[in-house]
Amino acid sequence: HADGGVHLFVVVVVVVYAYILASVREDTEAGTVVHRLRATDRDSGVNGAVSFLPLDQSAPFLLSETGEVTAVGALDRESTPIYTLSVVARDNGLTNQLSVSGTLRIVLSDVDDSPPAFQYTHIVTTFLTDQATPLLIGPSLVTDRDTFPIQCSIPNNQNRFQLISSGSLCHLYTTMPLSDTFTLQLRAQDTDNIVQSDLRLQMTSLSNDTINDSLVIELLDLSQLEFLNSLHTQLMTAVPSHLKLHIWSFIPSPSNQSNLRVLLSARYVESGELLSADSLFQALTLNVTINRISPCEDSNGCVRGVCVDRVSVYADTGSHVATTSHLYNTLLFSAT
C-alpha cells in the first residue's frame, strides 16, 4: 500500500474462500509448532518491524510475536473439528502504529483414536408380518466417533441377521422375522480396535388378525414418559388373570398431542384365542380416564395407520425419551 501499511500473508495448506488454512492432526502434542504466519511492511527500520498480537485465550493455540502458532492444549476433532481464529499483525511505527487483521482457520484432521461403541444390549421389537425383508431393527446399533469406516459382524447369526456397515455406523437387519428371543454375539472393528458385545433381541410379530382384534384407547393428559414410568405396569395387570395383555404401541394422539394413544390386544391364557376389541374394553379396569378410539375415526387412517405405522422408537437411557419413528414399536436398552 502507498501508506506503508502491513501486508499479512497466511502460509497454509487448504484453501477456503480467499484464505489458505492450516491442517493439524488431532493427536498433535502440546508444545508443537503447527503453523507459521508471515507479515511484511514496506516501511524500513523500526516502522517496518511487524509483530503479531496474542490469540483469543480460549483457543488451544498460542501465537508468538514472530508468527509461530503453537498447540498448547489437547485437541479433539470429535469435539471441535475447526478453529477459526482472528489474527492481527501490527507494525512498530514511532508516530502511528498500523495494523491489519486476517482469519486463520485450523482444521483438525481425524485420527482413529476412538473405538467402536455398542449402543444397546437389549432390544424388544414388534414387526408386522407382511413387512418386506431385510427388516431394519432400530437405529444405529454400533457407532464410532471417528470418521474411519468400521466393519461389523455377527459370528452366530445363523443366516437370520445381518449387521451391515455404513461408514462409521452399523445397522442390524433380519432376513427371517420370527417371534422369538435371540442372543446375538456382535463384533465391531476399526483400524486399531476390536470390540465385542452380546445383544438380547426379543421379536414379536403383529399379524393382520391381531390388528383387527386390537383395541385402541386414548389416555388423557399423559406423556410417553409418564406412561412408561407408571401406567405401563398398571395397564399390563388391568385384565383378569385368565387373559394375557400385549401393548403394541403408545404414541401421542394425532388429534391431541397431550393425550396418548395405545394399541393393545389380549389372548386367553389357555386357548391362545384372541379376545375381541369389545370384550377387551369391557375387561379393562384402570383407575384413569379412558376414551375408546374407533379404528377409522379420523383422517389419519384406520388402526394400522394410526397406531402401527406411526409408533416410535424408545431408548432406555434412564429417561425413556422417544428418539425416532419407525414402522414398528421398539424398546431399546442402552449399553451405557
ABEGO torsion letter per residue (X at the ends): XAAGBBBBBBBBABBBEABBBBBBBAABBBGBBABBBBBBBABBEAAABBBBBBBBAABABBBBAAGBBBBABBBBAAABABBBBBBBBBBABAABBBBBBBBBBBBBBBBBABBBBBABABBBBBBBAABBOBBBBEBBABBBABABBBBBBBAAAGGABBBBBBEABBBBBBABBBBBBBBBBBBBBBAABBBBBBBBBBBBBBBAAAAAABBBBBBBGBBAAAAAAAAAAAAAAABBAABBBBBABBBBBAABAABBBBBBBBBBAAAGBBBBAAAAAAABBBABBBBBBBAAABAAEBAAAAAAAABBBBBBAGAGBBABBBABBBBBBBAX
